Amino acid sequence: MNKITMLLTNAFMPDPRPLWEARSLTKAGYSVKIICWDRGEGLAEKETVDGILVQRISFRAKPTGVISKAFYLAIVWLRMLLCLAKEDADIIWCHDFDTLPVGIVFKTFKRKKVLFDSHEIYSKMLYGDIANPLKRFIEFLEKALVKKADHVIVTCRPMAEFYASLGVRNITVVGNFKDPFLFRISQELLEKERGILGVKSELVICYIANLGRERIIEPLIDVVKEDSGIFLILGGDGYQRPLAERAARECPRVKYLGYVHNDLVPLYTALADVIYYGYDKKSGMAEYCNPNKLFEALAAGKAFIGGDFGEMGKIVKEENCGLALGEFSKESIKKAIETMKDKDRLLGFKENALRVGLEKYNWDKAQLNLLKAVSQV
């Protein structure tokens, strides 16, 4: 089996994890195609990215409630099924739970293999955002459909344990690890970018990711506004975008970049001293938290400030590559940044991050698990 069709409910602009996986699969000799959903981004209907054929379903949608979201998603599912009917794929690769129903339906009628790639546990991710009856229905559906997949890939061991508790047998952990050599940026380019951003001698903190409700950035912004020795680089889109835009207008040491293309993330990561990841500990996904930001920090050899929960907290403490906070209050963030201003402590965190990024948490190791999982489908 060497033909794989991946399903995504975003526009693949590109989405980092599917991109890295598709690249590795292509290099290993698999033919990979991605069918995804353009919600109004206006991207090309068809294009080739690193040898990967990308086909976008163009369907503008800005749902405002659960019913409208379900309506739009059902239409996209139908169109994905119509696209799959024209494919000759051996494996349907479903990224996240909101594409899994399509894969299972297609498997039922066409006898194809289904690989479920769970970036997050969907029912946990929606915690607090929906009514309890609907949440229980999604939990029921998730449990039923996941067991019908031929293989499940997860990002960390706690997620593997969760799916195993549901009765799933074939599970492989493929971490969100990175290629450290992509984060080696020339000093000339870094200095040029520092000049463009207006960075002088400040401690540079960077957070480029989703700006959803569960991401805690407001207390960080407050600390930066009060401390002339800190420069903050923010990037990404989502619910808290207005907050980031306002902070950039009000403080010259806050630079908001808007949406940042995946290819530029290594540049801003390499430019920073500290990578920040504030996340609501009350979120249902907190105990499974294993973010891209941590592994970008390790790949670039940067200190990390994150939460003391999930595999994130475990790795930060075990590898002594930064600080794992019990809470993301203004006071705790301020104290953490004061620690980072100690040049010896900062250097120690950076050296440890670089070492484990090269030796332990790198994509070469992760893709071995990826390819083994595919061979078992």
Secondary structure, DSSP 8 states (H G I E B T S, - for coil): --EEEEE-SS--S--HHHHHHHHHHHHTT-EEEEEEEESS----SEEEETTEEEEEEE------SHHHHHHHHHHHHHHHHHHHHT---SEEEEESGGGHHHHHHHHHHH--EEEEEESS-HHHHTTTTS-HHHHHHHHHHHHHHHTTSSEEEESSHHHHHHHHHTT---EEE----B-GGGG---HHHHHHHHHHHT--SSEEEEEES---TTB--HHHHHHHHH-TTEEEEEE--STTHHHHHHHHHH-TTEEE--S--GGGHHHHHHH-SEEE--B-TTSTTGGG---HHHHHHHHHT-EEEEESSHHHHHHHHHHT-EEEES---HHHHHHHHHHHTSHHHHHHHHHHHHHHHHHTSBHHHHHHHHHHHHHT-
